[in-house]
Amino acid sequence: MDSFPRQHARTQRLTLGEPRNFTVSPDGSRVVFARSAAGSDPVNMLWVLDLADGKNIERCVFDPKAAVESSESVTPEEARRRERAREGAGGVVSYACDNDVTRAVTVLAGQVFLVDLATQAVDAVSALPVAPGVFDARLSPDGSRVAYTRGGDLFVCDVADALVGKVGSERCIAGSDDPLVTWGLAEFIAAEEMGRQRGYWWSPDGRRITACRVDNSPVAVWHIADPARPDRAPTEHRYPATGTTNASVTLHVVDLDTDVMVDVALPTGHEYLNSVNWTSAGLIAQVQTRDQRDITIVRIDPATGSCATIASDHDDTWVELVPGVPSLRPNGDLVTCADRDGMRRVLVNGNPVTPDSVQVRSVLSVGDDIVAVVNDPATPWFHSVVRIDANNAMSVVIGGEVVASASFGGGRIVVREATMGSPSARFRIVDGPSIASFAEEMLVSPNVSIRTLTRATGDVSVAVLTPRDGSKHPLPVLFDPYGGPHAQRVLGSQLAFATSQWFADQGFVVVVADGRGTPGRGSHYERAVHLDLATPVLDDQVAVLDALPTWEPRADLSRVAIRGWSFGGYLAALAVLRRPDKFHCGIAGAPVTDWLLYDTHYTERYLGNPDTNEAAYRATSLLEDADKLTRPLLLIHGLADDNVVAAHTLQLSSALLSAGRDHEVLPLSGVTHMTPQEVVAENLLLHQLAFMRRAMAIRSR
């Protein structure tokens, strides 16, 4: 029988087998989605749920295992995209449909596959006979053409001609002989930090494409080596560290009928291209200044490339980017999100249409109706789905004690619901059938209470987990936070606490706390970490620790551990370095130890320009505190990590050694920031448990 660590690794954190990436046809007759065949199967297939005439029949329309010998052979571009999106599964991890959702394309092992979604013909899948190495294939709105990149160049292929093997069906519409220049691809910063995973967009009539040209030559060269394979040369990685030069990104429109390319005259002084959106209402783009205090939204004339400003926003700290906007309604109304009256709100033509009593988390769909995810800042662990109708009236679609997300189209809303009352997420169509999930049920049963710690600096969301053994004796404490911007760990869902409960079952009181800087409690709460990513974050964890005995009398505050990954790893190391009186051992996984080694868009948003804010970087660097270590510290890092590179851990280890401070380092050969490998993921949990028991002299249960 599986242990939880084995199950957790084998099922990729219990995500395999869940339906995902929903697309609803405009007539509401089909829902397309990806899903693997079982909770331990990492290969996603493409499915269609037929809703016409009340059929409600699920059918697999593309099985990657039957298409190629190895569905895990991916191009370098696809490998990088999966890393940026934290995607660990294989098979159909992304797909794109035509406007009517009658056809879809997906890329497998660098090859384009065309799938007929509307019929049940046995030959519904065709491999387009184009050269391999394809990435990010997308159909034109009418489905007659498919665009994709290969080797950094952008191509268009006529589908009908390709299927009959006609010579010249494929042509390059934008390319470069310079290997540092790409067309139609998102640069590192866009994909890693801005949520823009793509680099080209079809016009609604399928006659034009607007595409990014990215020149990576100004970006500093870093090298990612595998010390376990000295026969392999290090990989060059263009990494824009804070304070250094970003890639140069420009936008262009190609007319496919005339091959004429026009340059888009984006506003000057705006270094970042956040998003592009092209609908029947027009072509728009949002750009952002390097200091992220200003954004400008422009309407683009695709024939000339000229731009007209239609909106702008300013914030003295930073302007937050919200997934799903800006976008245009069919009538031309501009839909954005902005921080107004202390809350993030949906704006239509600059006017707020969501109340100042809810925080908008993302916009899922923009049409005549707008669909968004929001939360009440008093209970940010619950997420609701709301609809804003054509008259800008808001109604709740899914609310209550639930963590909900959704997809919208054809008048139908497909929702994912997770709750504290169920060990599995539920998928269904509002006022329609359920969609099967093959995800495994977790082998732990969270025993968790969620509460709020009231503080003058802002309320803190806290989850406390305990063993189910009914024991009365004192228990060591484990803090298990992320604790930083853009990530929320306290959620009203059993699934959110699977790993934390496993640690609790090993004999710990486990605490998960979302302090200042984390999302959901309002704009000011998020901005409390401006120019200081250390003090408010750590202070909130300490405050929760001090309050813990009133909630859980068994908590033994003389034995407190803290573990975390990425920002959570930074927080774990920070805690044992600066508050050894409170935290008695730490496990720091893939920690940022010196913010000068992290990227521009993320780091400068919070700490500013290092040339003018040197004190902020010095005050938040773990290297400055190396001589303060008096508690056991385990550093863990994947040596193939190209996001938080291994230099973070290695430099901290060197500083600790120079200061004569004992510590442990666990290097993970070939592992990236995600740690998707089964054996690594399983034994990593066991290794951390053993370290904490050894460090705090805890007997095994």
Buried (B, 14 or more C-beta within 10 A) or exposed (E): EBEBBBBBBBBBBBBBBBBBBBBBBEBBBBBBBBBBBBBBBBBBBBBBBBBEEEEBEBEEBBBBEEBBEEBEBBBEBBEBBBBBBEBBBBBBBBBBBBBBBBBBBBBBBBBBBBBBBBEEEEEBBBBBBBEEBBBBBBBBBBBBBBBBBBBBBBBBBBBEBBBEEEEEBBEEBBBBEEEBBBBBBBBBBBBBBBBBBBBBBBBBEBBBBBBBBBBBBEBEEBEBBBEEEEEEEEEEBBBBBBBBEBBBBBBBBBBBEEEEBBEBBBBEEBBBBBBBBBBEBBBBBBBBBBBBBBBBBBBBBBEEBEBEEBBBBEBEBBBBBBBBBBBBBEEEBBBBBBBBEEBBBBBBBEEBBBEBEBBBBBBBBBBEBBBBBBBBBEBBBBBBBBBBEEEBEBEEBBBEEBBBBBBBBBEBBBBBBBBBEBBBBBBBBBEBBEBBBBBBEBBBEBBBEBBBBEBEEBBBBBBBBBBEEEEEEBBBBBBBBBBBBBBBBBBBBBBBBBBBBBBBBBBBBBBBBBBBBBBBBBBEBBBBBBBBBBBBBBBBBBBBBEBBBEBBEBBBBEBBBBBBBBBBBBBBBBBBBBBBEBBBBBBBBBBBBBBBBBBBBBBBBBBBBBEEBBEBBBBBBBBBBBEBBEBBBBBBBBBBBBBBBBBBBBBBBEBBEEEEBEBBBBBBEEBBBBBBBBEBBBBBBEBBBEBBBEBBEBEEE
